[in-house]
Amino acid sequence: MAHPKTRISKQRKRKRRTHYKAVAPNVATCATTGTPHMFHRAYQVDGDLYYKGRVLVKGEIEEV
């Protein structure tokens, strides 16, 4: 049975595990508006909320 002679501190243990880095997020370009956005996320263009190239929520029009 494995048994360490000395206790390894939390800090030392966690330093060893920090080599796992986050990868850069995937960015898609909308075919409708041409704006870059993250995959599987809704995004806003000119006050309208889009998802998969379709308008989900229309932006409010302000009249002066």
N, C-alpha and C positions, 0 to 999 in steps of 0.2 A: 504494500500500500504506500503510495507516495505521501511523504510527510516532509514539508520544508523545515530546514534547520532554523531559519529566522523568518519572522513575519515580514511580509512585503507591505509597505505603507499604501494607503489609498491613493496618494499622490503618484507614487511610482507606478502603481498598477494602471492608473488612468492615463499617465503619460504614454504608456505602451500602446494604448488603444486609440490614441488620437490620430493615427495614420489613415484612418478611414475618412476620406474627404467627400464632400458633397459634389455631385456632378453638376455641370451647367444645365439650367432648365431648357427644355425644348421650346423653341419659338416657332410658331406657324404664322403664315401670312394669310389674311382674310381674302377670299376671292371676290367678295362683294365690295369691301371698302379699301382693301389693299394695305391695311394697317397691321403691324406685327402684334401678336398677342401670344400668351402661353396656352398650350394645349389644355382642353377640358376646363377652360375658365371663360366666364362672360367678360366682355370688354366694352368700354364706352367710346363712341365716336360721335362728336357734335351733340352730346346730350342724350343720344339714344343708346340703349343697352342691347348689344348683339351677342348671340351665341350660335356657333356653327353657321355664320353668314346670314342668320335671320334676326329680325328685330324682335326682341322680347318685350321691351318697354319703350314706348315712345317718349322722347323728351318733351318737357313743357315748353310751349312757345310763349315768350314774353312779348307783350305788346306795349308800346310806349305811347 
